[in-house]
Amino acid sequence: MSFTFPKVDSKQSGYLPAQVDAFIARAREQFNDGSANLVTAYDVRNTEFDLIHGGYSPEIVDGAMDTLEDSFASREISRQKTERGSYAVEDRLARVTELVQGRTERPKGHRFSGTGFLLRGYSKKQVDALCEHIERHLFSGAEINLAQVRRVVFSAKRGGYVEAQVDAFIDRVVELLQLEQNR
């Protein structure tokens, strides 16, 4: 596992190299020693880096982080199958699917808490469209792209959905898709 990241122009914002390098070093150590307990797929998914002018290219680092997350998720799922049997993975998939379905089955405009009229949140219309696409995937097997789910961007709207709830939901959808791919 080897990573070198290009830097953006000195007038553009990029990720703080020291933070990225430190995280990648921990991830590399974890990757090389599967028994270490340094980094998980969840950690990779939820790591954020500070921005500075002239830092590492966010698009390139984000792509590498996605690859790392998928690799760690695959290993973790494989280890779970070995240690606890494939039924444990199927059970986890069923539980995550149930959580995701619980949100997608709610009525449009009410799938998540609203911010109220004075505050901004994610566009309900855009989030509901993603939920409908996820629901089609769950019920009819419609294709859904993991990278698109990870990188989805919603407009900010007054009275939108609470961002933290939607972000947590997207994390569960990513987990669900990883479980489907590796079961």
Residue frames as a rotation matrix with the C-alpha (Angstrom) as fourth column:
MET 1
0.588 0.809 0.000 0.00
0.809 -0.588 0.000 0.00
0.000 0.000 -1.000 0.00
SER 2
-0.529 -0.822 -0.210 1.75
0.778 -0.569 0.266 3.13
-0.339 -0.023 0.941 -1.20
PHE 3
0.628 0.755 0.187 0.40
0.776 -0.594 -0.211 6.66
-0.048 0.278 -0.959 -1.48
THR 4
-0.706 -0.638 -0.308 1.92
0.598 -0.769 0.225 9.88
-0.381 -0.025 0.924 -2.72
PHE 5
0.348 0.937 -0.009 -0.38
0.850 -0.320 -0.418 12.82
-0.395 0.138 -0.908 -3.09
PRO 6
-0.394 -0.424 0.815 -0.05
0.741 -0.671 0.009 15.84
0.543 0.608 0.579 -5.36
LYS 7
-0.482 0.194 -0.855 -0.49
0.592 -0.647 -0.480 19.28
-0.646 -0.737 0.197 -3.87
VAL 8
0.540 0.708 0.455 -2.90
0.840 -0.420 -0.344 21.89
-0.052 0.568 -0.821 -5.14
ASP 9
-0.002 -0.466 0.885 -1.85
0.473 -0.780 -0.410 25.37
0.881 0.417 0.222 -6.23
SER 10
-0.773 -0.444 -0.453 -0.73
0.593 -0.250 -0.766 27.62
0.227 -0.860 0.457 -3.36
LYS 11
-0.828 0.523 0.200 -3.92
-0.540 -0.841 -0.039 29.69
0.148 -0.140 0.979 -3.72
GLN 12
0.072 0.861 -0.504 -6.22
-0.454 0.478 0.752 26.67
0.888 0.175 0.425 -3.50
SER 13
0.130 0.067 0.989 -7.30
-0.977 0.177 0.117 24.81
-0.168 -0.982 0.088 -0.39
GLY 14
0.097 -0.140 -0.985 -6.03
-0.344 0.924 -0.165 21.31
0.934 0.355 0.041 0.15
TYR 15
0.911 0.276 -0.307 -5.70
0.135 0.503 0.854 18.86
0.390 -0.819 0.421 3.00
LEU 16
0.565 -0.705 0.429 -3.03
-0.820 -0.424 0.384 19.45
-0.089 -0.569 -0.818 5.64
PRO 17
0.259 -0.500 -0.826 -0.19
-0.520 0.649 -0.555 17.12
0.814 0.573 -0.092 4.56
ALA 18
-0.731 -0.594 0.336 0.99
-0.587 0.296 -0.753 16.28
0.348 -0.748 -0.565 8.09
GLN 19
-0.151 0.762 0.630 -2.50
-0.786 0.294 -0.543 15.04
-0.599 -0.577 0.555 9.07
VAL 20
0.725 0.415 -0.550 -2.91
-0.683 0.542 -0.490 13.00
0.095 0.731 0.676 5.90
ASP 21
-0.040 -0.847 -0.529 0.57
-0.542 0.464 -0.701 11.50
0.840 0.259 -0.477 6.19
ALA 22
-0.719 -0.200 0.666 0.04
-0.694 0.265 -0.670 10.58
-0.043 -0.943 -0.329 9.87
PHE 23
0.254 0.890 0.380 -3.29
-0.755 0.427 -0.497 8.90
-0.604 -0.160 0.780 9.13
ILE 24
0.682 -0.043 -0.730 -1.91
-0.604 0.530 -0.596 7.03
0.412 0.847 0.335 6.12
ALA 25
-0.439 -0.896 -0.058 1.04
-0.648 0.361 -0.671 5.82
0.623 -0.257 -0.739 8.24
ARG 26
-0.493 0.358 0.793 -1.39
-0.687 0.398 -0.607 4.39
-0.533 -0.844 0.050 10.84
ALA 27
0.619 0.771 -0.153 -3.50
-0.678 0.426 -0.599 2.84
-0.396 0.474 0.786 8.09
ARG 28
0.271 -0.620 -0.736 -0.40
-0.678 0.420 -0.604 1.31
0.684 0.662 -0.306 6.49
GLU 29
-0.732 -0.540 0.415 0.61
-0.663 0.422 -0.618 -0.19
0.159 -0.728 -0.667 9.85
GLN 30
-0.062 0.815 0.576 -2.89
-0.644 0.408 -0.647 -1.62
-0.763 -0.411 0.500 10.28
PHE 31
0.677 0.333 -0.657 -2.89
-0.736 0.326 -0.593 -2.95
0.017 0.885 0.466 6.73
ASN 32
-0.063 -0.833 -0.549 0.44
-0.628 0.461 -0.627 -4.72
0.776 0.305 -0.552 7.24
ASP 33
-0.974 -0.206 -0.091 -0.50
-0.051 0.596 -0.801 -6.13
0.220 -0.776 -0.591 10.66
GLY 34
-0.293 0.952 -0.087 -4.11
-0.089 0.064 0.994 -7.33
0.952 0.299 0.066 10.59
SER 35
0.019 0.285 -0.958 -4.01
0.866 0.474 0.158 -8.05
0.500 -0.833 -0.238 14.33
ALA 36
-0.928 -0.335 -0.162 -3.32
0.372 -0.822 -0.432 -4.39
0.011 -0.461 0.887 15.16
ASN 37
0.093 0.990 -0.103 -6.32
0.995 -0.097 -0.035 -2.38
-0.045 -0.099 -0.994 16.24
LEU 38
-0.687 -0.515 -0.512 -5.36
0.491 -0.849 0.196 1.03
-0.535 -0.117 0.836 14.88
VAL 39
-0.686 0.408 -0.602 -7.76
-0.654 -0.709 0.264 1.82
-0.319 0.575 0.753 12.05
THR 40
-0.390 0.647 0.655 -11.14
0.466 0.752 -0.466 0.44
-0.794 0.123 -0.595 10.96
ALA 41
-0.531 0.310 0.789 -13.26
0.787 -0.165 0.594 1.07
0.314 0.936 -0.156 7.90
TYR 42
0.589 0.780 -0.212 -15.45
0.794 -0.509 0.332 3.25
0.151 -0.364 -0.919 10.12
ASP 43
0.236 -0.597 -0.767 -12.40
0.463 -0.625 0.629 5.32
-0.855 -0.503 0.129 11.12
VAL 44
-0.756 -0.531 0.381 -11.44
0.561 -0.227 0.796 5.82
-0.337 0.816 0.470 7.49
ARG 45
-0.150 0.806 0.572 -15.00
0.865 -0.173 0.471 6.85
0.479 0.566 -0.671 6.55
ASN 46
0.782 0.594 -0.188 -15.21
0.593 -0.616 0.519 9.41
0.192 -0.518 -0.834 9.36
THR 47
-0.085 -0.881 -0.465 -11.73
0.823 -0.325 0.465 10.95
-0.561 -0.343 0.753 9.20
GLU 48
0.894 0.296 0.336 -11.58
0.429 -0.781 -0.454 14.60
0.128 0.550 -0.825 8.24
PHE 49
-0.152 -0.986 -0.069 -8.52
0.986 -0.155 0.053 16.68
-0.063 -0.060 0.996 7.49
ASP 50
0.294 0.155 -0.943 -7.96
0.297 -0.953 -0.064 20.40
-0.908 -0.261 -0.326 7.99
LEU 51
0.664 -0.018 0.747 -7.65
0.738 -0.144 -0.659 22.58
0.120 0.989 -0.083 4.90
ILE 52
0.185 -0.629 -0.755 -4.70
0.200 -0.728 0.656 24.85
-0.962 -0.272 -0.008 4.12
HIS 53
0.795 -0.005 -0.607 -3.55
-0.548 -0.438 -0.713 26.67
-0.262 0.899 -0.350 1.01
GLY 54
0.079 -0.809 -0.583 -1.30
-0.923 0.161 -0.349 24.47
0.376 0.566 -0.734 -1.09
GLY 55
-0.134 -0.079 0.988 -2.19
-0.709 0.704 -0.040 21.23
-0.693 -0.705 -0.150 0.72
TYR 56
-0.879 -0.161 0.449 -2.81
0.097 0.862 0.498 17.81
-0.467 0.481 -0.742 -0.75
SER 57
-0.732 0.616 -0.293 -5.42
-0.524 -0.234 0.819 17.54
0.436 0.752 0.494 -3.50
PRO 58
-0.381 0.649 0.659 -8.72
-0.743 0.210 -0.636 16.68
-0.551 -0.731 0.402 -1.78
GLU 59
0.559 0.652 -0.512 -10.04
-0.829 0.440 -0.345 14.71
0.000 0.617 0.787 -4.77
ILE 60
0.011 -0.651 -0.759 -6.97
-0.457 0.672 -0.583 12.47
0.890 0.353 -0.290 -4.86
VAL 61
-0.870 -0.321 0.374 -6.86
-0.461 0.258 -0.849 11.96
0.176 -0.911 -0.373 -1.08
ASP 62
-0.068 0.930 0.362 -10.62
-0.868 0.124 -0.480 11.27
-0.491 -0.347 0.799 -0.97
GLY 63
0.538 0.224 -0.813 -10.22
-0.714 0.634 -0.297 8.64
0.449 0.740 0.501 -3.69
ALA 64
-0.451 -0.782 -0.430 -7.41
-0.301 0.587 -0.751 6.98
0.840 -0.209 -0.501 -1.76
MET 65
-0.749 0.244 0.616 -9.49
-0.632 0.020 -0.775 7.08
-0.202 -0.970 0.139 1.43
ASP 66
0.374 0.913 -0.164 -12.37
-0.915 0.335 -0.226 5.38
-0.151 0.234 0.960 -0.40
THR 67
0.266 -0.378 -0.887 -10.00
-0.431 0.776 -0.460 2.64
0.862 0.505 0.043 -1.56
LEU 68
-0.800 -0.581 0.151 -8.66
-0.349 0.246 -0.904 2.25
0.489 -0.775 -0.400 1.98
GLU 69
-0.349 0.750 0.561 -12.14
-0.866 -0.028 -0.500 2.09
-0.359 -0.660 0.660 3.45
ASP 70
0.586 0.592 -0.553 -13.24
-0.778 0.603 -0.178 -0.59
0.228 0.534 0.814 0.98
SER 71
-0.114 -0.735 -0.669 -10.11
-0.295 0.668 -0.684 -2.60
0.949 0.120 -0.293 1.66
PHE 72
-0.888 -0.209 0.409 -10.54
-0.433 0.086 -0.897 -2.44
0.152 -0.974 -0.167 5.42
ALA 73
0.007 0.971 0.240 -14.27
-0.949 0.082 -0.304 -3.19
-0.315 -0.225 0.922 5.16
SER 74
0.475 0.124 -0.871 -13.56
-0.610 0.760 -0.224 -6.23
0.634 0.638 0.437 3.01
ARG 75
-0.534 -0.760 -0.370 -10.98
-0.165 0.523 -0.836 -7.51
0.829 -0.386 -0.405 5.49
GLU 76
-0.757 0.288 0.587 -13.26
-0.640 -0.144 -0.755 -6.86
-0.133 -0.947 0.293 8.47
ILE 77
0.344 0.929 -0.136 -16.17
-0.934 0.324 -0.149 -8.67
-0.094 0.178 0.979 6.83
SER 78
0.252 -0.359 -0.899 -13.92
-0.380 0.817 -0.433 -11.57
0.890 0.451 0.070 5.85
ARG 79
-0.812 -0.578 0.079 -12.57
-0.259 0.234 -0.937 -11.78
0.523 -0.782 -0.340 9.41
GLN 80
-0.365 0.764 0.533 -16.10
-0.878 -0.091 -0.470 -11.73
-0.310 -0.639 0.704 10.79
LYS 81
0.544 0.540 -0.642 -17.06
-0.751 0.655 -0.086 -14.62
0.374 0.529 0.762 8.48
THR 82
-0.149 -0.720 -0.678 -14.02
-0.171 0.694 -0.699 -16.61
0.974 0.012 -0.227 9.60
GLU 83
-0.915 -0.321 0.244 -14.47
-0.253 -0.013 -0.967 -15.95
0.314 -0.947 -0.070 13.31
ARG 84
-0.612 0.744 0.266 -18.27
-0.441 -0.042 -0.896 -16.04
-0.656 -0.666 0.355 13.63
GLY 85
-0.471 0.413 0.779 -19.53
0.652 0.758 -0.008 -17.61
-0.594 0.504 -0.626 10.42
SER 86
-0.895 0.121 0.429 -21.30
0.310 -0.522 0.795 -16.22
0.320 0.844 0.429 7.39
TYR 87
0.090 0.978 -0.188 -24.57
0.868 0.015 0.495 -16.08
0.487 -0.208 -0.848 9.32
ALA 88
-0.005 -0.156 -0.988 -23.06
0.768 -0.634 0.096 -13.23
-0.641 -0.758 0.123 11.40
VAL 89
-0.925 -0.339 -0.171 -22.45
0.135 -0.714 0.687 -11.20
-0.355 0.612 0.707 8.24
GLU 90
-0.582 0.785 0.214 -25.95
0.458 0.098 0.884 -11.97
0.672 0.612 -0.416 6.95
ASP 91
0.197 0.639 -0.743 -27.38
0.980 -0.105 0.169 -10.92
0.030 -0.762 -0.647 10.32
ARG 92
-0.399 -0.427 -0.811 -25.44
0.461 -0.858 0.225 -7.65
-0.792 -0.284 0.540 10.24
LEU 93
-0.981 0.076 0.177 -26.61
0.138 -0.363 0.921 -7.03
0.134 0.929 0.346 6.66
ALA 94
-0.200 0.976 -0.082 -30.22
0.766 0.208 0.609 -7.66
0.611 0.059 -0.789 7.71
ARG 95
0.146 0.230 -0.962 -29.94
0.892 -0.451 0.027 -5.23
-0.428 -0.862 -0.271 10.63
VAL 96
-0.703 -0.454 -0.548 -28.37
0.184 -0.860 0.476 -2.47
-0.687 0.234 0.688 8.53
THR 97
-0.845 0.455 0.283 -30.91
0.316 -0.004 0.949 -3.05
0.433 0.891 -0.140 5.74
GLU 98
0.042 0.901 -0.432 -33.74
0.964 0.078 0.256 -2.73
0.264 -0.427 -0.865 8.28
LEU 99
-0.118 -0.159 -0.980 -32.35
0.597 -0.800 0.058 0.60
-0.794 -0.578 0.189 9.50
VAL 100
-0.940 -0.283 -0.193 -31.99
0.010 -0.588 0.809 1.96
-0.342 0.758 0.555 5.96
GLN 101
-0.612 0.774 0.161 -35.45
0.549 0.270 0.791 0.74
0.568 0.573 -0.590 4.94
GLY 102
-0.037 0.597 -0.802 -36.94
0.961 -0.198 -0.193 2.39
-0.274 -0.777 -0.566 8.00
ARG 103
-0.402 -0.185 -0.897 -35.86
0.103 -0.982 0.156 5.76
-0.910 -0.030 0.414 6.64
THR 104
-0.990 -0.058 -0.126 -36.61
-0.114 -0.176 0.978 5.18
-0.079 0.983 0.168 2.97
GLU 105
-0.542 0.840 -0.034 -40.15
0.748 0.501 0.436 4.01
0.383 0.211 -0.899 3.70
ARG 106
-0.315 0.420 -0.851 -41.08
0.579 -0.626 -0.523 7.22
-0.752 -0.658 -0.046 5.48
PRO 107
0.647 0.650 0.399 -43.13
0.717 -0.339 -0.609 9.77
-0.261 0.680 -0.685 3.50
LYS 108
-0.112 -0.645 0.756 -41.39
0.801 -0.508 -0.315 12.34
0.588 0.571 0.574 1.36
GLY 109
0.020 0.035 0.999 -40.49
-0.169 -0.985 0.038 15.45
0.985 -0.170 -0.014 3.29
HIS 110
0.617 0.274 0.738 -40.57
-0.756 -0.053 0.652 13.55
0.218 -0.960 0.174 6.60
ARG 111
0.662 -0.400 -0.634 -37.74
0.188 0.908 -0.376 11.05
0.726 0.130 0.676 6.30
PHE 112
-0.390 -0.800 -0.456 -35.50
0.801 -0.051 -0.596 13.03
0.453 -0.598 0.661 8.68
SER 113
0.210 0.409 -0.888 -35.99
0.806 -0.587 -0.079 15.83
-0.553 -0.699 -0.453 11.18
GLY 114
0.478 0.026 0.878 -36.33
0.666 -0.663 -0.343 19.29
0.573 0.748 -0.334 9.71
THR 115
-0.578 -0.797 -0.175 -34.22
0.753 -0.439 -0.491 22.28
0.314 -0.415 0.854 10.68
GLY 116
0.137 0.650 -0.748 -37.13
0.689 -0.605 -0.399 24.67
-0.711 -0.461 -0.531 10.96
PHE 117
0.804 0.320 0.501 -37.76
0.594 -0.460 -0.659 27.65
0.020 0.828 -0.560 8.72
LEU 118
0.898 -0.425 -0.119 -34.95
-0.391 -0.891 0.232 29.86
-0.204 -0.162 -0.966 10.03
LEU 119
0.039 -0.943 0.329 -32.10
-0.481 0.271 0.834 27.35
-0.876 -0.191 -0.443 9.68
ARG 120
0.237 -0.067 -0.969 -30.61
-0.952 0.185 -0.245 25.71
0.196 0.980 -0.020 6.64
GLY 121
0.047 -0.229 0.972 -30.34
-0.344 0.910 0.231 21.99
-0.938 -0.346 -0.036 6.10
TYR 122
-0.891 -0.383 0.243 -30.04
0.049 0.452 0.891 19.58
-0.451 0.806 -0.384 3.21
SER 123
-0.533 0.690 -0.490 -32.59
-0.840 -0.360 0.406 19.98
0.103 0.628 0.771 0.43
LYS 124
-0.161 0.567 0.807 -35.49
-0.465 0.678 -0.569 17.68
-0.870 -0.468 0.155 1.24
LYS 125
0.767 0.493 -0.410 -36.21
-0.562 0.209 -0.800 17.16
-0.308 0.845 0.437 -2.45
GLN 126
0.164 -0.803 -0.573 -32.64
-0.809 0.223 -0.544 16.04
0.564 0.552 -0.613 -3.21
VAL 127
-0.703 -0.394 0.592 -32.35
-0.690 0.581 -0.433 13.80
-0.173 -0.713 -0.680 -0.14
ASP 128
0.165 0.853 0.496 -35.74
-0.485 0.508 -0.712 12.23
-0.859 -0.123 0.497 -0.88
ALA 129
0.686 0.017 -0.727 -34.61
-0.713 0.217 -0.667 11.52
0.146 0.976 0.161 -4.46
LEU 130
-0.431 -0.883 -0.184 -31.55
-0.761 0.466 -0.452 9.67
0.485 -0.055 -0.873 -3.10
CYS 131
-0.539 0.297 0.788 -33.77
-0.585 0.542 -0.604 7.76
-0.606 -0.786 -0.118 -0.65
GLU 132
0.587 0.804 -0.095 -36.04
-0.594 0.348 -0.725 6.67
-0.550 0.482 0.682 -3.50
HIS 133
0.326 -0.571 -0.753 -33.03
-0.762 0.314 -0.567 5.44
0.560 0.758 -0.333 -5.48
ILE 134
-0.734 -0.586 0.343 -31.81
-0.665 0.520 -0.535 3.49
0.135 -0.621 -0.772 -2.44
GLU 135
-0.116 0.794 0.597 -35.29
-0.597 0.425 -0.681 2.07
-0.794 -0.435 0.424 -1.93
ARG 136
0.711 0.320 -0.627 -35.37
-0.703 0.344 -0.622 0.85
0.017 0.882 0.470 -5.56
HIS 137
-0.249 -0.886 -0.391 -32.03
-0.733 0.436 -0.522 -0.83
0.633 0.157 -0.758 -4.95
LEU 138
-0.730 -0.050 0.681 -33.30
-0.617 0.476 -0.627 -2.57
-0.293 -0.878 -0.378 -1.81
PHE 139
0.035 0.897 0.440 -36.58
-0.437 0.410 -0.801 -3.79
-0.899 -0.165 0.407 -3.29
SER 140
0.923 0.384 -0.023 -35.79
-0.178 0.374 -0.910 -4.46
-0.341 0.844 0.413 -6.93
GLY 141
0.364 -0.865 0.346 -32.00
0.666 0.501 0.552 -4.71
-0.651 0.030 0.759 -7.06
ALA 142
0.946 -0.025 0.323 -31.60
0.224 -0.668 -0.710 -1.51
0.234 0.744 -0.626 -9.08
GLU 143
0.104 -0.995 -0.002 -27.94
0.855 0.091 -0.511 -0.62
0.508 0.051 0.860 -9.55
ILE 144
0.996 0.069 0.055 -26.50
0.031 -0.859 0.511 1.89
0.082 -0.507 -0.858 -7.12
ASN 145
0.321 -0.940 0.118 -22.98
0.319 -0.010 -0.948 3.28
0.892 0.342 0.296 -7.26
LEU 146
0.470 -0.211 -0.857 -21.07
0.883 0.098 0.460 3.31
-0.013 -0.973 0.232 -3.96
ALA 147
-0.626 -0.780 0.009 -18.86
0.779 -0.625 0.058 6.20
-0.039 0.044 0.998 -5.09
GLN 148
-0.448 0.534 0.717 -21.89
0.158 -0.742 0.651 8.33
0.880 0.405 0.248 -5.96
VAL 149
0.636 0.666 -0.390 -23.45
0.482 0.052 0.875 7.66
0.603 -0.744 -0.288 -2.57
ARG 150
0.102 -0.702 -0.705 -20.20
0.973 -0.076 0.216 8.65
-0.205 -0.708 0.675 -0.84
ARG 151
-0.807 -0.591 0.006 -19.80
0.566 -0.769 0.299 11.86
-0.172 0.244 0.954 -2.83
VAL 152
0.060 0.905 0.421 -23.41
0.883 -0.245 0.401 13.01
0.466 0.348 -0.813 -2.97
VAL 153
-0.932 -0.293 -0.213 -23.76
0.354 -0.860 -0.368 16.75
-0.076 -0.418 0.905 -2.39
PHE 154
0.049 0.999 0.022 -27.02
0.994 -0.051 0.099 18.36
0.100 0.017 -0.995 -1.38
SER 155
-0.323 -0.038 0.946 -27.99
0.204 -0.978 0.031 22.00
0.924 0.203 0.324 -1.67
ALA 156
-0.845 0.074 -0.529 -28.58
0.512 -0.171 -0.842 23.94
-0.153 -0.982 0.106 1.53
LYS 157
-0.361 0.815 0.453 -32.20
0.206 -0.404 0.891 25.04
0.910 0.415 -0.022 1.94
ARG 158
-0.680 0.284 0.676 -34.17
-0.718 -0.449 -0.533 26.76
0.152 -0.847 0.509 4.67
GLY 159
0.235 0.835 0.498 -36.26
-0.903 0.376 -0.206 24.19
-0.359 -0.401 0.843 6.47
GLY 160
0.095 -0.275 -0.957 -34.22
-0.687 0.677 -0.263 21.32
0.721 0.682 -0.125 5.03
TYR 161
0.818 0.127 -0.561 -33.29
0.191 0.859 0.474 18.07
0.542 -0.495 0.679 6.69
VAL 162
0.768 -0.575 0.283 -30.88
-0.505 -0.272 0.819 18.03
-0.394 -0.772 -0.499 9.64
GLU 163
0.387 -0.684 -0.618 -27.48
-0.795 0.091 -0.599 17.38
0.467 0.724 -0.509 8.10
ALA 164
-0.518 -0.654 0.552 -26.13
-0.848 0.477 -0.231 15.11
-0.113 -0.588 -0.801 10.87
GLN 165
0.126 0.648 0.751 -29.06
-0.385 0.730 -0.565 12.70
-0.914 -0.219 0.341 10.48
VAL 166
0.912 0.206 -0.354 -28.68
-0.393 0.193 -0.899 12.50
-0.116 0.959 0.257 6.71
ASP 167
0.078 -0.970 -0.229 -24.91
-0.900 0.030 -0.435 12.03
0.429 0.240 -0.871 7.01
ALA 168
-0.464 -0.193 0.865 -25.38
-0.689 0.692 -0.215 9.17
-0.557 -0.696 -0.454 9.49
PHE 169
0.581 0.745 0.328 -27.91
-0.274 0.558 -0.783 7.59
-0.766 0.366 0.528 7.12
ILE 170
0.724 -0.377 -0.578 -25.44
-0.625 -0.001 -0.781 7.81
0.294 0.926 -0.237 4.23
ASP 171
-0.375 -0.864 0.336 -22.84
-0.926 0.336 -0.171 6.09
0.035 -0.375 -0.926 6.42
ARG 172
-0.118 0.408 0.905 -25.29
-0.378 0.825 -0.421 3.20
-0.918 -0.391 0.057 6.95
VAL 173
0.878 0.436 -0.200 -25.96
-0.321 0.226 -0.920 3.00
-0.356 0.871 0.338 3.20
VAL 174
0.209 -0.892 -0.400 -22.21
-0.887 -0.001 -0.461 2.80
0.411 0.452 -0.792 2.53
GLU 175
-0.539 -0.376 0.754 -21.93
-0.732 0.652 -0.198 0.03
-0.418 -0.658 -0.626 5.13
LEU 176
0.375 0.786 0.492 -24.87
-0.299 0.605 -0.738 -1.79
-0.878 0.130 0.462 3.55
LEU 177
0.851 -0.069 -0.520 -23.32
-0.518 0.048 -0.854 -1.65
0.084 0.996 0.005 0.07
GLN 178
-0.209 -0.978 -0.005 -19.97
-0.933 0.201 -0.299 -2.87
0.293 -0.058 -0.954 1.41
LEU 179
-0.343 0.171 0.923 -21.69
-0.528 0.778 -0.340 -5.79
-0.777 -0.605 -0.177 3.14
GLU 180
0.741 0.671 0.038 -23.55
-0.304 0.385 -0.872 -6.66
-0.599 0.634 0.489 -0.07
GLN 181
0.595 -0.573 -0.564 -20.31
-0.717 -0.060 -0.695 -6.61
0.365 0.817 -0.447 -2.05
ASN 182
-0.386 -0.922 0.038 -18.35
-0.789 0.309 -0.531 -8.74
0.478 -0.235 -0.847 0.42
ARG 183
0.165 0.495 0.853 -20.80
-0.890 0.447 -0.087 -11.28
-0.425 -0.745 0.514 1.81
